[in-house]
Amino acid sequence: MRPSCSRSVDYVIGNKSNERRLPHYFVELTERHLGVFEVLNSMCLLDNYDHILFFLECQMVNTKTLPIPPYDICLVLLTLATTSNYYKADILQASDAYNFTRQSLDQRALKILRFYIRILLEFDTSKYEQYDLEFLRCQFFLVIDTLSPKRAYRNIDRFKRRKVENSKLIYGESISINEDELKDLQNPYRSYLSSLERKKSVLGNTLINWKLTQPGEFINMILWTLSNSLQDDPALYLSSHDVWMPILDIILELFNLRQKYFLKNEIGKGISADLCVQRLSESPLSRFFQSVDSIHFTSRFCDYMFINCDYSLKGSDNSSTSIHPVYHGENQLSKLYVPRTKYTKVYKARKSFQLRRKIIGSCFKLLIHVPDKHKLISPRGMSSNDIVDGISRTLATFQNIEQFRSFFLSDSLSQEVFFIPLLAEGTLAEIIENHRQHQEEGPKTSIKVVKYLGDTEQFLLEFISLFEKGFMVPYCDKKITEKVILEIKKGDICVLVLFRYLLHLIPSKKLKCVKSFNHFIEVLKWNDSKRLDVANTQDSPLDIPTLYLTISKMLEI
Amino acid sequence: LRISSTLSENNVIETFNQYDNFVEICPMEDIMKFLCYYDDDPNFIKIFICFILDRKVYETLFLDSICCTNIYQNVILKRTPQQKAEIGVDTSEIIRESNDENENNSDEIQMNKGNFIKIYFEVVDRENYLLHYRLIRLIPELQKDIINHLFENTVKNGNGGDDNIRIVEEFNNLFDNKQYHKLLYYILLIYGSDLMPFGHNKTTEYFKDCIYDMTVEGNNEVELSILKGILNIFYKIT
């Protein structure tokens, strides 16, 4: 079997020697890598970031020997990535006077980091030596372990929500750093002197590990990123788009890799369910999510994941979240900076929800491994069903169809198959419930289609029974308003998402041979005609959406 | 409307540092997706080259070697009519598919590669080392082909078979003519290839000596001091 990032453990020694309390993935340093470490280290101490980047960049060209940056340089690179041009143009220009590569330091740092993450994800031993890959993994895992929030404790004031149009946010001031609380990172290598013992900041920004391990700073960073990812203000949007979205993306990739490694190698085989739960509660992703909230996880999580989105949930808690810039000055454009790129609303929504989905996906990645009838000890009260319900309830109240669509517009179906269909199903049930609650009594419609994704016949039968009752057909006595149309569109999107996944799993040729396929198409057309009938009788000026045309295109009829 | 109508036949990038700074543009990711939608257009490669080498495009965060190499390997090298606009949508799946097919169409890939290099040199001037360097930063695997192409003609003129001599000759040529800007990107282009390895070697030492001598004589062009710095870094790579 091909080695992967979680499977390859030929060179790790952390599990063998107990005296030094090394992490499991620990790989010892060799003379060749020590050379690279020291070169980079000395450049770093001289604040010569251009040369650090260049040293790594010029070896990204076709070389079989991969230069591996030590964990402390990785942290410096991550911090360097936060010093974006838009708010630090002056200091960047001063420290990078003749820039022959014609790119700013922060973007070069991000590109290098992405390059290494890519190598870790591929873990291709035909391209690079296995030792090098395991050693590289060790450096990045050291980074991610120092970044994980150590305390679940969070001390952020909860304000009463101010009635401001479209904004539930209060921009507070950043908490000043208490020097005493900074603990030095333990250097696991005896032959290497880390530069971080003498270095505290990069171009005026405190090192990212110190910043993010402050109480409340990690979750603040996530909220800052998510809430600004839909901002109109150029400085706030750039802070998210140019700095924190890419960094958070890298951090999430690393957490997911780290979690896989943990599950494969560290949790232990054949352990009891109780012990498994206990170990899972200490796993990397658990620590990541503890930063959200360790006690009332589900409701807080749903609030946070849809921060600054356009929705109105009844009975949500009446407080707003205080966030502040991660680094000083991030909310203001530098005088030397001219914003050129025009980000459209659609683009913003797509990028923003891509990231939100990724975090939600990581949450399900953690929960999938919790044994049945057990719950994690910390974060408490976390269960897949509750989270599906919570997220579905929120999504069902979305007021902006573009945002709603962006959430479900998954760009890699196979990687999100384990949770997106569940959310589509849950949201569909909520929307149907909201749609009929004004009119009829009776038990809540239950929709169970996801479990039939493997059984196409049953899947179609479920939809047939749903459509036969009239699916999202507006009531005759209720005027068709924009809001009604919005609800119909949302319901349709959920149906389409479920079909997209069905088609992802079986080819449309096969689907057309299924027994009830023709029946399904008839019912679908009938449902469309019912919708049109109501619209016609009301003489509505608004176009009512129909489903058959889209589905027939998807199925290539 | 096809893009081809906007690009005339003999469009050559010459004014690469004179693009308008104040025009508003869309996010690069969107432009790239749009561009790749037209991958069956006869001028696609030309447009792709012009696009990625534009300074403002090159500067953006989105454009990196991962994305460009992906398009190069999976679209340009396997240009067949049925290949369409999948870039960026689900790259991992394209790559997985591409691995299986690789062996069958190696001839076609070679042909496409030759074609790409040919078109590249139609668009970019042979001695424009800055753009060559930019290209290999985006598609590292092209370094070898670019260098081969640059020195191919001199091989035919017959100066022995030693490529290393030609590398030094070009260095001397640029150095003596005081074309330091070109020299800088020339050096950046050739290092890391099979012909010019990193680390200690005689050629690097020779380059370094030339540049040190020049600065001792009081010539302190900014490119020369940068070159000193980078040659020192190349020394340290082992």
Boltz contact constraints between the chains, C-beta under 6 A:
constraints:
  - contact:
      token1: [A, 39]
      token2: [B, 236]
      max_distance: 6.0
  - contact:
      token1: [A, 55]
      token2: [B, 233]
      max_distance: 6.0
  - contact:
      token1: [A, 58]
      token2: [B, 192]
      max_distance: 6.0
  - contact:
      token1: [A, 61]
      token2: [B, 140]
      max_distance: 6.0
  - contact:
      token1: [A, 61]
      token2: [B, 143]
      max_distance: 6.0
  - contact:
      token1: [A, 61]
      token2: [B, 192]
      max_distance: 6.0
  - contact:
      token1: [A, 62]
      token2: [B, 140]
      max_distance: 6.0
  - contact:
      token1: [A, 98]
      token2: [B, 222]
      max_distance: 6.0
  - contact:
      token1: [A, 100]
      token2: [B, 226]
      max_distance: 6.0
  - contact:
      token1: [A, 103]
      token2: [B, 59]
      max_distance: 6.0
  - contact:
      token1: [A, 107]
      token2: [B, 61]
      max_distance: 6.0
  - contact:
      token1: [A, 111]
      token2: [B, 64]
      max_distance: 6.0
  - contact:
      token1: [A, 118]
      token2: [B, 66]
      max_distance: 6.0
  - contact:
      token1: [A, 340]
      token2: [B, 25]
      max_distance: 6.0
  - contact:
      token1: [A, 341]
      token2: [B, 25]
      max_distance: 6.0
  - contact:
      token1: [A, 341]
      token2: [B, 27]
      max_distance: 6.0
  - contact:
      token1: [A, 342]
      token2: [B, 24]
      max_distance: 6.0
  - contact:
      token1: [A, 343]
      token2: [B, 27]
      max_distance: 6.0
  - contact:
      token1: [A, 347]
      token2: [B, 27]
      max_distance: 6.0
  - contact:
      token1: [A, 411]
      token2: [B, 89]
      max_distance: 6.0
  - contact:
      token1: [A, 412]
      token2: [B, 90]
      max_distance: 6.0
